[in-house]
Amino acid sequence: MSEQPILVLDPAGTDRHAEYRALRERGSATRVDVLGVTAWSVSDPVLLKELLTSSQVSKDARAHWPAFAETVATWPLALWVAVNNMFTAYGADHRRLRRMIAPAFSARRIQDLRVSVEKVVSELLDGLAERPAGVPVDLRTELAYPLPIAVIGRLMGVPDDQLDGFRSVVDGVFDTTLTVEQATANTASLYGALDQLIASKRDRPGDDMTSLLLATRDEEGDGGRLDDEELRDTLLLMISAGYDTTVNVIDQAITALLTRPEQLTHLREGRADWNDVVEETLRHEPAVKHIPMRYALSDIPLPDGQKIDRGEAILVSFAPANRHPDWHGETADDFDVTRPTKEHLAFGHGVHFCLGAPLARLEISTALQQLFTRFPEARLAVPATDLLPLPSLISNGHQSLPVVLRPAH
């Protein structure tokens, strides 16, 4: 069969839904340009699940991507493939690092955080309730952002005076419009913030995950403590994954409900609950659209007769897969909280399923339930078409979310 031209993905994510359709129309997988790097975007959910659990697909760019050395020097997304943590680990290394992180997200720890999550949301909404009626508030900035920042700060032991610094540099990690120079400077600032956190916890350890990681040895005794690079990059993963993704889902869920009043009616009349809203949002508008990268350890034949060659990069395209009509039928593009099956890949799959999923679900459902209980007349302050997407082919949210919480009577 003739080879399709490479599809250039928009770094600014200007029209993501059209891009999802274009990817699916090209088949189960297609070659794309990711800021100058060629990869296979996989948007078919069946194939994607297979690759995510295959021993013939690696996340370790250093070991399994021949283009690694020449790419990281000039690629704005170098950090995504060069970090040394569970995100890029393969095989035994992945299992070792995952085992170290898992205690942070145990059922007991999540339950212990429930009261804190409810308290943070309540206090944030108390502050918003003091605003004059009819005056728009940006719920991304004033609800979706501060909640996960406060929660991940407590979980990781980040001092309050360091939280804003982490927020700005993590935002830069997901911004795919940065130049190489800007991305490099942002990475330097990020590691500076992580080094500051590590130093403070070495001096004053506490009941938090950073202190635990500093003190943890590999249970099998073959790895000792996390080395300095693994420690910094593991903290980077936990803070960024626990913050940015939750912000986006809260943002997208609020947007979906305020632009579809019939969905709120389903909730208020008992045909759905807040967990349904969370899962349908994760399916319909996942926090992360695409995740770079995976690498083929052998030639991988595709259903249409093409093949991914050994050593080629694979882009995991969660968002178009979640809306695939073979999975969710002709209504896959519709947001429907009463949808019987809301399966999705927003948290990954198999051994790579997100450890923080229970905490994210708790934060999102708590924020939504309290928001729409306190402010049942909330409405968007601008037409939905005026909501600008984040400048990213990875992160899926809005630049701002202006909402009128109480109309001026």
N, C-alpha and C positions, 0 to 999 in steps of 0.2 A: 504494500500500500504506500501511497505517496506521503512524505513526511509533512506534517502541518508546520506552518511558520510559528516561531516562538511568540507566545503571548506576553507582552510587557505588562507586568502588574503596576498599578498606579501607586507610587510611594505615598501619596497624600490620601489615598482611599476615598476619592471624591464620589464615586458611584459604585459602592461595593456590591449592591444587588445585581446590577448589570454585569459586573465582573464575575459574580458567582454563576450566573446563567451561562456566560461565555465559557467558563471552565467546564461546567457540566456538559454543555453541547459538544465539547471536544472529546468526550469519552471518559472512561474511568480515571485516566491519568493523562496529563499533557505537559509538554515542556513550556516553562515560563522563565521570564527574566525577572530576577529579584534584585533590584538595584545593581544590575550589571552582572550578576551571577546566574548561570543557567541551572535550573533544577526541574524535577518532575513534580508538578502539583497533583496530588491525589485527592479527588473529591467524591469518589464513589465510596459509600460507607462500608460496603462489604469488603472491598479491597483494602480500604484504610485500616479496618480492624485487623485484617490478616497481616498487614505490614507492621502494625504497631505491636503485634505479639510474636513476630517472626524472629528467630535467632539469626536470620540472614540480613537483618536490618540493624544498623548500629547508630548510636547517637554520638560516638566518639570521633570527632573530626580529625584530631591529630593522628589517630591510628588508622582511620578507614576512609579518609577523603584525600585523594592524591592532590587536589587543588588547594589544600588547607594553607600551606606556607605562603604561596603566592597571593592568596586571597586576603588573608587577615591584615596584611600590611596596608591595603587600600580600600577595604570594604567597610562602609559605614556600620554594618551589622556585625562586625568582627566579634564584639563582646558575646553575642548570642552563640557563637560556635567555639570561642576560645576559653570560656569560663571552665573551671575545673570543679564541678559539683555534680549532683545527681542528674541535673538537666542534660549533661553531656557524657554521662558515664554509661558503660556497656558491661553487661554480664556480671561477673563477681563484684566489680567495683560499684556498679549500680546497686546491687543487693546490700553491700556493706554500708554505703552512704544512706540508703533508704532506711535501713535498720537503725541508724543513729538518729535520724530525724523523726521517725515514727512516734517516739514518746511525746513529742510536742503536741500531737494531735490525737492523743488517746481519748476515749470516750469520757474518762474522768476529767481531763483537762478542759474539754469542750463544755461539759456540764458546769464546771467551775466558772467558766467564762460567761455563761448564760445571763446571770444577774448583772454582770458588768456591761454586757452588750445592751441589755434592756435599759440600764441606767444611762449609758451614753446617749442612746437614741432619745430617751425621754428628755434629757437635759438639752440636747440640740433642738428638739421641737419646742421646748419651753422658750428658748431664745427666739425662735422664729415666730412664736405666738405673740411676742411683744412688738413685732413689726406692724406698722399701720396697715389697715385693711386696704386692699386694692393695689398695694405697692409690690411689684414683682421681687422675688428672691431667686437666686441661682441655687437650685437644689443640688446640683453637682458639687459646687463649691462648699455649700453650707450643710449638706447632709451626707451625700454619697462619699465625699472625700474624708471628712473628719472621723466618721465612724470606723472604717477599717484601719486608718492610721492609728487611732487610739487603741484599738484591739491588738493590732500586730505590735504596737509599741509595748503594751503590757506583756504580751506573750514572749517577746524577744528581749524585754528589759531595756528598751531604748528610752533614755531620759527625755523628758518633755521638751527640753530646750534643743534637742537634736532632731525632733520629728519633722519640722518644716524643711530642714536641710535634706533629709531623706526623700521627702515628697518631691522636691524639685528635681533631684538628680534621677530618681526612678522614672519620673515623667520623661526625661530625656532618653532613657533606655528604649522606650516604646515609640519615640518620635522618629519615623523613618524618613523624614525630610531633612535631617541634619546632614551637613557635610562631614567628610572624614575628619577634618580638623575639629569641628564642633563635637562630634561623637567622641573623639579621643579626649578632648578637654572634659567632657561630661563624665567619661569613665574615670579619669583621674580624680575628679571631685567626689565621685561615688566611692572609690576606694579610700579616699581620705576620710570620708564619713564613717566607713566601716572600720578603719583602723582606730578611729577615735572611740567607737563603741567597744571594740575589743579591749583597748587599753583601760577604759573605765570599768569593764567587768573583771579584768584581771586584778585591778586594785580593790574593787568592791563587788564581789560576786553576790548574786541573789537567787531567788527562786524563779528563774527565767531560762529560756532555751539557750541564750547566748552563753550564760554561765555553765549550763549543762554540757554544751558542746565543748567548751574549753576544758572541762574535767573528764570527758568521756574517752575511754579507750575502746578499741575494737574488741568485741567480746571474744573473737577467735584468736586474738593476740598476734595477728599477722600484719597489722597495720599501725599499731600504736595509736597515739593521738592523731587527730586530723592535722595534717601539716598546715602551715600558715596560709598557703594558697587555697587549699580545700576549705579551710575554716572561713576565710573571707568570702569565697564564692558560694559557700553553702548559706551563709547569712544573707548574701545578696539575693539568692534564689528565694529564700523564705520571706524576706521583707517585700521584694517586688511582687512575687506571686500572691502573697497574702494581702497586698494593698491594691495594686492597679486593677486586677481582675474584678475584685468585689465592687470597686467604684463603678466600673462599667456596667455591671449587671444591675445594680441599683438604679443607675441612670436609665438604662434601657427599659427596665420594668416600669418605672414611673412614666416614661414616655409612651410606652405601649398602652398603659391603662388610661392615660389622659387623652390619647388620640382615639380610643375605642371605648366609649362609655358603656356599650353593651357588655363588655367584659367585666367592668365593675359591677354591673347589674347581676351578672352570674354569681359573683362573689357575695354580694349583699343578699341575694335570694337563696344562697346555700347550694348552688349547683357546682361550686368549686371552692377551694380554700387557698390560703396563701402559699402553701407548698406547690399547688398546681401552677400558680403564677410564676414562682421561682423556676420550676422545671421547664415551663413553656418559654420563658424568657431565655434560659440557657440554650434551649433548642433553637429558638427563632433568631435571637441576637446574642450569640455567645460572646464572652468578654474578649476572646482572642480569635481573630479571623483565620490567621495562618501562623504556624510555628516553624521557624527554621532551626535546624535541618535534621534529616536522617540520611544514612548512607548505605547503599547496597553492597553487601559483602560478596554477592554472587550475582550473575545475571538473573533478572526477575522477569519472567514472561507476563505480558498483560493480556487481558481478555480479548482485545481487538487485534492481536497479532504483533503489536510492538513489544519492545522489552526495555527495561531499565538496565543499563549496563553496570557491571561491577564498578564500584567507585563513584558512581554518579550520585548527586545530591537529591534528596526527596523533601519537598515542602508539604507539611501536614496541613491540609486545608479543611479545618473543622467546620467553618461556617457554611460553605457550599455543600458539604456532606450532610450537615444537619437538616438542610432544606431539600434534600434529594427526593424527587417524586417517587423513586422506587422504594423509599423508606416510609415516607409520610403521605403518599398519594398526591392527587391533584391539588389539595389544599395545603401543601407543604409550605408555601409562602405566606399563609395566613397565620395570624396570632390568635390562638383559640385556647383559652384556659380549660375548656371542657373536652379538649382532644383526648380520646381514650388512651392513646399511646404517645408519650412525650419523650421517648428515648432520644438520647443525644450523645455527642462526643465532646461536649464542652469541657469536661474534666479529664479528657484522655480516655485510655482504655487499657485493660489488662494490668500488667505489672507497672505500667506508667500512669495508672489512675492517680489523680491528685490526692495527696494525703490531706490537704486542707479543705477538701470539699465539704465535710460536715460543718466546719466553722464558717465557711462562706455562705452556705445555705442558712445557717442560723442568723448571721448578720443581715442578709438580704430580706428574709421573711420578717424579721423583727422590725426593720426599718419601714418596710411597706405597710405592715399591719398598723403600726403606731401612726404613721403619716396619714393614711386614709381614714383612720378612726378619728384623729384629732382634726383633720381638715377635709371633711367630706365634700366641700364645694370647690376644692382645688381645681385649677385649670391652667393650661399652658398660657403664657403671657404673649407668645408670638405664634404665628402659623407654624405647623410642624415642618413645613418646607424651609423655614428659616433656621432650623437647628443645624449647625455646621458640624460635620464629622471631625473627629480628631485627625490630625495629619499623620496617618499611620496605615501601613498595610497589615499591621499586626494587631494593634489595640482597637477595640470596637466600642466607641462611646462618642459623646458630643463634647464640643468645646465648652459649652455652657448649657444650662437647662433652666431658663427663666420660667417661673411659675407664680401665679397669683394664688395664694393660699386661701384668702377670704375675700370675696368680692366686696367692693365698697358699695354699701346700700344707701 
